[in-house]
Amino acid sequence: RGLQSDVADIPSLTQKAIDCAKRGDFGTDARALNEELTRLAPDNEGAWTRLARCCLEAGQLADASNALESALLLNPQNNLARSLLQEVIRRELLAEAPEEPHPPKKKRRKTASS
């Protein structure tokens, strides 16, 4: 396949990727579509944002963070990318937090009501 056919695929790939997102499908097929779009059209911030969501859903936080960085370089005002980045950071912090045993719950003393 030549470059011409790849470029012609961009609208079709974009529509398929958007359809996946609308269905809430951020699985491996959606990820592959958006990875291909970011390769063919590296200035497509929507593809980077959708790719980040796919990575986030798969628990691949470093990949999600990299994709969001690309989206935000293209458009620092991309609110969806910014909120997804906050979610990535939140999950990274949760993953790093040492598991602490829950302190025993203090029993409340019943007070006599008069």
Long-range contacts (C-beta under 8 A, 24 or more apart in sequence): 6-40, 7-40, 9-40, 10-37, 10-40, 10-41, 10-44, 13-37, 13-40, 14-44, 14-46, 14-47, 17-46, 17-47, 17-50, 18-46, 18-50, 20-50, 21-50, 21-53, 26-50, 26-53, 26-54, 26-56, 26-57, 26-58, 27-54, 27-57, 30-54, 31-55, 31-58, 38-67, 38-70, 42-70, 43-74, 45-70, 45-71, 45-74, 45-75, 45-78, 45-81, 48-74, 48-81, 49-78, 49-80, 49-81, 49-84, 52-81, 52-84, 52-88, 53-84, 56-84, 56-87, 56-88, 56-91, 59-91, 61-88, 61-91, 61-92, 61-95, 64-88
